[in-house]
Amino acid sequence: MPTIEALHVFLEKFAPSRLAESWDNVGLLVGDRQTEVRRLMTCLTVTPATVDEAIHERADLIVAHHPLPFAAVKRLTADTIVGQILLKLIVAGVAVYSPHTAFDSAAEGINQRLAEGLGLRDIVAMVPHQEGQGAGRWGKIEGGLTLGELAQRLMNFLGIANLQVVGNLEQKIQTVAVACGAAGEFLEVARRVGSDAMVLGEARFHTCLEAEAWGIGLLLPGHFASERFAVEELAGLLGRQFPEVQVWASRQERDPLEWIGSRLSAAEAGT
């Protein structure tokens, strides 16, 4: 069976840590590199629910997009949620690896997959690194679309029924920038490359106002939706690369944000 180190070597090639942002915490965060991996779960975030699933399913390793711990931990106690989760993982012998912003920026990473899913052409990084890799992506829509049509294409790709939009749905879109998750800081770069629209997982209110003032349409499918699809694809990739390992994407993980109208409608329908 492959060891955690063997998984690390592969993931380092797939999403090199040199691509991670300077503030990030990527790589093996919990565990022993020499541990053999028989069962592996991917997820977007290490939460009490995903940890319980990993332990119940006897996972040896969690490959989570978001790092835990993220910031430095001075005390490892059960007084905090992070401490509780880490102690539970350590006692159960479950390791944690996070590629985070390295996965965002990799040649076949999340932003590249989002850009391709939107049907963009001539895709390049908004902040290039090397070998075609870098932070964010931007490209062209062949023949152009309206902002509303682009929104529908994004919802179809992500398999979601709702998203937030800034701008006129009839606005003609030819150049599109993409930055998954909470990446409003890339709006200025999107403006410099001449983007008519930008896809962000989420954005602050003032980022939305700034985009509106510049005439850049924003599509905001949510942080979860903009990245969760990629950890499902990563599970497939790891399963193919390590066929002796049982790999799955978390079945319990859910977006913590819901549209309350749909919930109320469902509740009313059941009464």
N, C-alpha and C positions, 0 to 999 in steps of 0.2 A: 504493500500500500504506500502511496506517496506521503511524504511528511509535509508539515506546515511549511517548511523551508522550500520544498518543491513547488508548492502553490505560490509562495512568495516570489520565487524566481520567475514563474510564468506571469504573475500579475504585474511584476515590475517591468517586464518586457511589454506587456499589453498597455499598461498605464504607468509610464515611468515617473517615479517620485520627483524627478527634477522639474516636471511640469506643474507640480502643486504650487499653490500660492504660498508666499512666505509665512503667512499667519496660520497655515493649516497644520493638521496633525495626521499624517498618513502613514500607511504601512502596518506592520504587526503591532497592535496596541496591547493585547492581552494574550499570554500563552507562551508555550515552549516550542521553539522551531523544530525540535526533533520529534514531536508528537505525530503519530500516524493519523491520517485523515481517512475515515471510512464514510462519514456522513457530513455533508456541508450544506448550510442554508444561506442564501443571500437575502438581504432585505434592504430597505432604504434607511431605516433608523433602528438603533438598538433601544428598545423600549421594554417595559415590564411584559407586555404581551408577546413580543418577538422572542424575548429571553425564555419565557415559559414554554413557548413552542419549541425552541431549539433544545431545551433540556428534556422536554417530554418526548421529542423525536430522536433523542440521543445524538445530537449533532456534536461533532468534534471541533468544528470551526464555523463561525459566522463571518461572512464577507458582507459588511454593511457599508453602504455608501457614506453615510455620515459618521464621523469618528466619535468613539466614546472610549476613554475620556477625550474631550476636545481641548479644554484648558488644563493647566497643571493642577494636579491633585495633591494637596499638602497633607490631608488626612484621609485615610481609607476606613470610614466608619459607616454604620447604617443610619447615621443622622441625616443623610441627604439621599435623594433619589439616585444620583450617580453612584454614591457609595454602596447603596443597597444592590444596585444592578451589578456593579463590579464584583462585590463579594459573592453574589449568587453565581455569577459566571465562573469565578475562580474555584469555588467549592465544587461546582459541577464539572470542572475541567473543560469548559468551553472557551476556545480561543476567539479573538476578534481581530479581523484585518479590515482596514478601511482605505480605499483608493481616493475617495472624495474628489477634490479639485483636479487631481491628476487624471481621474476618469472623465471628468467634465471636458478636459482639454486634449485628451489622447486622440490619435489619428482616427480611431474607430470608437471614440468615446461618445458621451451623451449628446453634446452639442452637434457633433457631426451627424449622429443618427437623427436628431431632430430636424436638422437642415435637409437631410435626404428625405425624411418622411414628409416634409412640406413640398418636396419636388423642386428644390432649389438647384440651379445650375451654376457652374464656375464657383464652387464653394471654397472659401478661404477663411483662415482664422482672422478674427478681429484684432487680436494681439498675437502676432506670430512668434513661435519659438524656433523650431527647426524641423526639417523633414516633414513639412506639411502639418505640423502639430502646433497648437496654441490655444489661447483662451477665446471662447466665443466663436461664432461663425457668421458669415454673411454671404449672400449670393443673390442670383437673379431668378425671377419667375418668368419663364418663357411665355411670351404673349401677354403677360400681366393678368392680375386678378383684382377684384375689388377687395377691400378690407373684410367685408362680410364673407366673401367666398373663401378668402384665406383662413378666416376663423373656422368656417365649416370644414375645410381641409384639415386643420389642426385638430379639431374635435374628433374627426373620423380617425385620424392617425393614433391619437391617444386613447380613443374609446371612451370619451367623456360626453356628457350631455350639456354641460354649461361651461362658460368661461366669462371673464370680465374683459371689457374692451374700452379703450380710450380712442376716440376719433369717429369720423364719419364712415359708416359702413359702406358707402358708395365711393369712397376715396379709391383712386386707382393706385395699385401697388405693383412695383416692378422690382425693387431692391428690398431685401428682408434681412434683418439681423436676428441672431438667435443667441440667447444666454439662459441656460436652465437655472432653476432655483431662484434665490434672492440675489439678483445680479444687476440691480439698477445702476451701479457705477459704470456699466458699459454703455449707457445711453449716449454719453458724449462721443464715444468712439463710433457708435452707430450713426450719429449725426454727421461725423467727419467723413464717413465712407459713403454718405448720400443715401442712407436707408429711408424708405418711405414708411416702413413698419418694422416693429421689433417684437419678438416673442420673448417674454420673461416668465419665469414661474410665478413670481409675485413682485410687487413694487410698492414703495412708500407713496403716500398721497402726493407729496411734493414732486416726486419723480414723474407721476402721472401728469401733474400740472405743467411740468417742464416739457414733457413730450408733446402735450397738447399745444403749447405755445410755439413749438418748433414745427408743428404739423406732422409729427411722426405718430402713426397709429400704433397702439399697444395692444397686444393680445396676452392675457394673463390667465392661463389655465389652472394655476395653483402650483405651489411648490411641489406637492406630492405628485400630481399628475405629470409635471414636467420631467420627473426623474424616475418614478417607480417603474415605468415600462422598461427602462434600461437595466435595472437589476434583475428583471425577469429574463431579459435577453442574456445577461451575464451568466445566469444560472445555466442556460442552455450551452453557452460557450464553454464553461468550466466542465459541464457534464461530458461534452464531446472531447475535451482535452484530457480529461481524467476519467475514462469510462468505468474504471473499477470503483469510483467513488459515487455514492448516491447523492445527487445534488437536486435541490429544489429551491424555488423562491418562496418566501414566507407566505403561508396561506392565511395567516391571521392578521397580517398588517392591513391597516385601513387608514384612509385620510382622516385626521382628527377634525377637519372642517367639513361641514355639510351644508347644503342649501336647505334652510329651514322650511321653505314652502313645500318641497317634495316630502319632507318628513311629516309635516302636518297633513298633507293630502293623503299620505299612506295611513296615518293614524285615523283620519276621519273615515277612510274607506273601510277600515276594520271594525268600525262601530255600528 
